[in-house]
Amino acid sequence: MREIQYPYFKANRVLKIEMLENMRDFPRDVLDVTNESMSDGIVSGLTPIVDKDIITFSKGVVKHKGQLYVLNSPTRISYSETEIDVLIKLNFYDEIIDKDYKTQFVEVEIDRNTRLLDNQVELGRFKLKKGAYLRSDYQDLFDFTTEYNTINIVHVLYAGYLEPTVSGKILKYFAKEALETRTQNQMDITFCMMCLNSSRVERQVIYNYIAYKLDEEVKRMDNKAINDKLVLILKQIKRENVGLRRKRAAASKIMVD
């Protein structure tokens, strides 16, 4: 039989060290249990926002080598022109243990080396022209991979069930644009509603949707390939529904003789 204990605080009772330990461990235990089956990657947050020459990453949770890390305050980093692709990396350094704390040091840096080491996680990448400002607002799905002056989050790995998935923000842009065509395809509608109504869509779901839409075999792809396929599918959806919109517009006209 298992015991599940919660501290019970009451006047005139002695505050025991075991009660404080229970309070200390409970939030971490809940976080570990709810994310136990999740892969490495960003669990939530760490969204980049650009303000002039500063990139601010929102507070968030990331899983790295099976361990959850909570960044409970925004992280800011300055940037400058690069003319080449650079990666924004989250670096994890060795733990330091003393009598009172176990401390994990992390750091966000901009690195011209586009390879990731074992202790690094990608938060985004960009290529900035001289005299330009970086931006983190996107006009449409295609804009996520604009070559210059835009933070590219396509390659960033987000935690998913057993394997990482792609950014929910990218999927929401896809869904919004696809639904604006007033598509009648039930597969498209179902997938888009899933994207809009979920913080995460699993990688296997995306693989199967792409395979269905493009009449291909289900196969593994990296994030860039997934994004390219979604751009292709979106173009297809828009092309298919142009004629439908024209027919509806013609049918709604009233002819006066």
C-alpha positions in Angstrom: 0.0 0.0 0.0 1.3 3.5 -1.0 1.1 6.6 1.2 0.2 9.9 -0.3 0.8 12.7 2.3 0.1 16.4 2.3 1.2 18.6 5.1 -1.6 19.8 7.4 -0.8 23.1 9.0 -2.7 23.9 12.2 -2.3 26.3 15.1 -0.2 25.1 18.1 1.3 22.2 16.0 5.1 21.8 15.6 6.4 22.7 12.1 8.4 19.6 11.1 11.2 19.4 8.6 9.3 16.6 6.8 6.4 18.9 6.2 8.6 21.5 4.6 10.3 18.8 2.4 6.8 17.7 1.3 6.0 21.3 0.2 9.4 21.6 -1.5 9.0 18.4 -3.5 5.3 18.6 -4.5 5.6 21.1 -7.4 8.6 19.2 -8.9 6.8 15.9 -8.5 3.7 17.1 -10.3 5.8 18.6 -13.1 7.8 15.3 -13.5 4.7 13.1 -13.5 2.7 15.2 -16.0 5.7 15.3 -18.4 7.1 11.9 -17.8 6.2 10.6 -21.3 7.3 13.8 -23.1 10.4 13.9 -25.2 13.2 16.4 -24.8 12.4 19.9 -26.2 10.5 23.1 -25.2 7.5 22.1 -23.1 6.0 25.6 -22.9 7.1 29.3 -23.3 10.5 30.5 -24.4 8.8 32.5 -27.1 11.0 35.2 -28.7 9.9 38.8 -28.9 12.1 41.4 -30.5 12.2 45.1 -29.4 14.8 47.1 -31.3 18.2 45.5 -30.5 17.0 43.1 -27.8 15.5 39.7 -28.1 13.4 38.6 -25.0 12.5 35.0 -24.5 9.4 34.5 -22.3 9.7 32.4 -19.2 9.2 28.7 -19.9 9.9 25.0 -19.3 12.3 22.9 -21.3 13.2 19.2 -21.1 16.8 18.3 -21.7 18.3 14.9 -21.4 15.1 13.8 -19.6 15.4 16.5 -17.0 12.9 19.4 -16.7 14.1 22.9 -16.2 11.9 25.9 -15.3 13.1 29.3 -16.4 10.8 31.4 -14.2 11.7 34.8 -15.6 12.2 36.2 -19.1 15.7 36.1 -20.6 17.0 39.0 -22.6 19.9 39.1 -25.1 21.2 41.8 -27.4 21.9 41.1 -31.1 23.6 42.8 -34.0 24.0 42.3 -37.8 25.5 39.0 -38.9 25.1 38.6 -42.7 25.3 34.8 -42.1 23.0 32.3 -40.3 23.5 32.3 -36.5 21.8 30.1 -33.9 20.3 31.3 -30.6 21.3 28.6 -28.1 20.3 27.7 -24.6 23.4 26.3 -22.9 23.2 24.0 -19.9 26.3 23.9 -17.7 27.4 21.4 -15.0 25.4 21.3 -11.8 27.0 22.7 -8.7 26.0 21.1 -5.4 26.6 22.6 -2.0 25.1 22.1 1.5 21.9 24.0 0.7 21.3 24.0 -3.0 21.8 22.1 -6.2 22.4 24.8 -8.8 22.0 24.4 -12.6 23.5 27.3 -14.6 21.9 28.1 -18.0 22.8 30.8 -20.6 21.3 32.1 -23.8 23.9 33.0 -26.4 24.0 33.8 -30.1 26.5 31.5 -31.9 27.9 31.5 -35.4 28.5 27.8 -35.1 25.3 26.2 -36.4 26.1 22.8 -34.8 24.5 21.9 -31.5 26.6 20.3 -28.7 25.2 17.8 -26.2 24.6 20.6 -23.7 22.8 23.0 -26.1 19.2 23.5 -27.3 18.2 25.7 -30.2 15.8 28.6 -29.5 15.8 30.0 -33.0 18.1 31.3 -35.8 18.4 34.3 -38.0 20.5 36.1 -40.6 20.5 39.9 -40.2 21.6 42.5 -42.8 23.6 45.5 -41.8 21.5 48.4 -40.7 18.3 46.3 -40.4 16.3 45.3 -37.3 15.2 41.8 -36.5 11.5 40.9 -36.2 9.5 38.2 -34.6 6.1 39.0 -36.1 5.1 36.9 -39.1 2.9 37.8 -42.0 2.0 34.3 -43.0 3.2 30.7 -42.9 5.8 31.3 -45.6 7.3 34.2 -43.6 8.6 31.8 -40.9 11.4 30.9 -43.3 12.2 34.4 -44.7 15.9 34.4 -45.2 16.8 37.7 -43.7 15.9 39.8 -40.7 13.4 37.3 -39.2 13.7 34.9 -36.2 13.3 31.4 -37.7 11.8 29.0 -35.2 11.2 26.2 -37.7 14.1 24.1 -36.5 13.3 24.4 -32.8 12.2 21.2 -31.2 9.1 21.2 -29.0 8.4 18.4 -26.5 6.0 15.8 -27.8 4.8 12.3 -26.8 8.0 10.2 -27.0 9.4 12.4 -29.8 9.7 16.1 -30.4 7.2 18.0 -32.6 7.2 21.4 -34.3 6.1 24.8 -33.0 2.4 25.1 -32.3 2.7 28.7 -33.5 3.6 27.5 -37.0 0.7 25.1 -37.1 -1.7 27.8 -36.0 -0.6 30.0 -38.8 -1.1 27.1 -41.3 -4.6 26.4 -39.8 -5.7 30.1 -39.9 -4.7 30.5 -43.5 -6.2 27.2 -44.6 -9.6 27.9 -42.9 -9.7 31.4 -44.5 -10.1 29.7 -47.9 -13.4 28.2 -46.6 -12.2 24.8 -47.6 -14.9 22.0 -47.5 -12.3 19.2 -47.2 -13.0 17.4 -43.9 -9.4 16.2 -43.5 -8.2 19.8 -43.7 -10.9 21.1 -41.4 -10.2 18.4 -38.8 -6.4 19.0 -38.9 -6.8 22.7 -38.7 -9.2 22.6 -35.8 -6.7 20.4 -34.0 -3.9 22.9 -34.6 -6.0 25.8 -33.4 -7.4 24.1 -30.3 -4.2 22.4 -29.1 -0.9 23.7 -27.7 0.8 20.8 -29.4 0.1 18.5 -32.3 2.1 15.2 -32.2 4.6 14.5 -35.0 3.0 11.3 -36.1 -0.3 13.2 -36.7 1.5 15.7 -38.9 3.3 12.9 -40.8 0.0 11.2 -41.6 -1.7 14.4 -42.6 1.1 15.3 -45.0 1.1 11.8 -46.5 -2.7 11.9 -47.0 -2.7 15.3 -48.6 0.3 14.7 -50.9 -0.5 11.1 -51.7 2.8 9.9 -50.3 4.0 7.2 -48.0 4.2 8.1 -44.3 7.9 8.9 -43.6 10.1 10.6 -41.1 11.1 14.2 -41.8 13.0 16.9 -40.0 11.3 20.1 -39.0 12.4 22.0 -42.1 11.0 19.3 -44.4 7.7 19.3 -42.5 7.4 23.1 -42.8 8.1 22.9 -46.6 5.4 20.3 -47.0 2.9 22.4 -45.1 3.7 25.4 -47.2 3.1 23.2 -50.3 -0.2 21.9 -48.9 -1.4 25.4 -48.1 -0.7 26.5 -51.6 -2.7 23.5 -52.8 -5.6 24.3 -50.5 -5.7 28.0 -51.7 -5.6 26.9 -55.3 -8.4 24.4 -54.9 -10.7 26.8 -53.2 -10.3 29.8 -55.5 -12.7 28.3 -58.0 -15.2 27.5 -55.1 -15.2 31.1 -53.9 -15.8 32.4 -57.4 -18.8 30.0 -57.8 -20.3 31.1 -54.5 -19.8 34.8 -55.5 -21.5 34.2 -58.8 -24.4 32.3 -57.2 -25.0 35.1 -54.7 -25.5 37.8 -57.4 -29.1 38.9 -58.2 -29.7 39.7 -61.9 -32.1 42.6 -62.5 -33.6 42.6 -66.0 
